[in-house]
């Protein structure tokens, strides 16, 4: 597939940046204005705080407009961490960055729901593929098949 640019200045830049030694996260810039934060394994409050600070530093240094927070590979989460991740999305919104959550597995969703965490006002998609499609749509980009 190819990305069809419907906005003349739209470009796609892909890079990989792994943050921190033992912190289970990968951060990628998917497009010029979209950052992907994929969490892995078990998240605790200390790791979530370090990751949040690193992402906020990256937002200050770039023109990122959208952040995808992917929880699809998170095995275990407690209510404090879930609340922290939602508050992180609220912080992003305060500084003009849209937040998309994707890949929330049923066990994580149960913790979030039973803890009374409110995710209204955020875009939520089932998986990363759907999140990327939504980001492209928000940015005026379109995926089209390559003709062979």
C-alpha positions in Angstrom: 0.0 0.0 0.0 1.0 3.6 -0.7 0.1 6.7 1.2 -1.8 9.1 -1.0 -1.2 12.7 0.0 -4.3 14.8 -0.1 -2.6 17.7 1.5 0.4 19.1 -0.5 2.7 19.5 2.6 1.9 16.1 4.1 5.0 13.9 4.5 5.5 10.5 6.2 8.5 10.0 8.3 9.2 6.8 10.2 11.7 6.5 13.0 12.2 4.3 16.0 13.1 5.4 19.4 13.2 3.1 22.4 12.9 5.0 25.7 14.7 4.0 28.9 16.5 0.9 30.0 13.9 -1.4 31.6 10.8 0.6 30.7 8.5 -1.5 28.5 7.7 1.0 25.8 8.5 1.8 22.2 7.9 5.2 20.8 7.7 5.8 17.0 7.0 8.8 14.9 4.4 7.4 12.5 3.9 10.6 10.5 5.3 14.1 10.8 2.7 15.0 13.4 1.9 11.6 15.1 3.7 9.8 17.8 3.0 6.1 18.7 3.6 5.0 22.3 3.4 1.2 22.6 3.4 -0.2 26.1 4.4 -3.8 26.9 4.2 -6.3 29.7 3.3 -5.1 33.2 3.0 -1.4 34.0 3.5 0.0 37.5 3.1 3.6 38.7 6.9 4.3 38.6 7.3 3.1 35.0 4.2 4.9 33.9 5.5 8.2 35.4 9.0 7.9 33.8 7.4 7.1 30.4 4.9 10.0 30.7 7.7 12.5 31.5 9.8 11.3 28.5 6.8 11.5 26.1 6.0 15.1 27.4 9.6 16.1 26.8 9.3 14.7 23.2 6.1 16.7 22.7 7.8 19.9 23.8 10.6 19.4 21.3 8.5 18.5 18.3 5.3 19.5 16.4 3.4 16.4 17.3 -0.4 16.9 17.1 -1.6 13.3 17.8 -0.4 10.6 20.2 -1.5 6.9 19.9 -1.3 5.1 23.2 -1.3 1.4 22.4 -2.2 -0.9 25.3 -2.6 -4.0 23.2 0.5 -5.7 24.6 -0.1 -4.7 28.3 -0.6 -7.9 30.4 -1.4 -6.3 33.7 -2.5 -2.9 34.8 -3.8 -1.6 38.1 -6.3 1.2 38.7 -3.6 3.7 39.6 -1.7 3.2 36.4 -4.9 3.2 34.3 -5.9 6.5 35.9 -2.4 7.9 35.2 -2.6 6.9 31.5 -6.0 8.7 31.2 -4.6 11.8 33.0 -1.7 11.7 30.6 -4.2 11.9 27.7 -5.9 14.9 29.5 -2.5 16.6 29.8 -1.9 16.0 26.0 -5.3 17.6 25.3 -4.4 20.7 27.5 -1.3 21.3 25.3 -3.3 20.8 22.0 -2.3 17.2 21.3 -5.1 14.7 20.5 -4.9 11.3 22.2 -6.0 8.0 20.7 -6.1 4.8 22.8 -5.9 1.5 21.0 -5.7 -2.2 21.7 -7.2 -2.2 25.2 -7.6 -5.9 26.0 -10.6 -7.1 28.0 -8.8 -7.6 31.3 -7.4 -4.0 31.2 -10.8 -2.7 30.2 -12.3 -4.4 33.2 -9.9 -2.7 35.6 -10.5 0.6 33.9 -14.3 0.2 34.0 -14.4 -1.1 37.6 -12.2 1.8 38.7 -14.6 4.3 37.3 -12.1 5.7 34.8 -13.8 8.0 32.3 -12.4 7.8 28.7 -15.1 10.0 27.2 -13.6 12.6 25.0 -10.8 10.4 23.7 -10.7 8.5 20.4 -10.5 4.7 21.1 -9.9 2.1 18.5 -9.8 -1.7 18.7 -6.3 -2.1 17.4 -3.2 -0.3 16.1 -4.3 -0.8 12.4 -7.6 1.0 13.1 -5.7 3.8 15.0 -3.3 4.4 12.1 -6.2 4.5 9.6 -7.9 7.1 11.9 -4.8 9.2 12.1 -4.4 9.2 8.4 -8.0 10.3 8.0 -7.5 13.0 10.6 -4.4 14.3 8.7 -6.0 14.1 5.3 -4.0 11.1 4.2 -5.3 8.0 2.5 -3.8 4.5 2.0 -4.2 3.2 -1.6 -3.1 -0.1 -3.1 -0.1 -0.1 -5.4 -1.1 -1.1 -8.9 1.3 -3.8 -10.2 
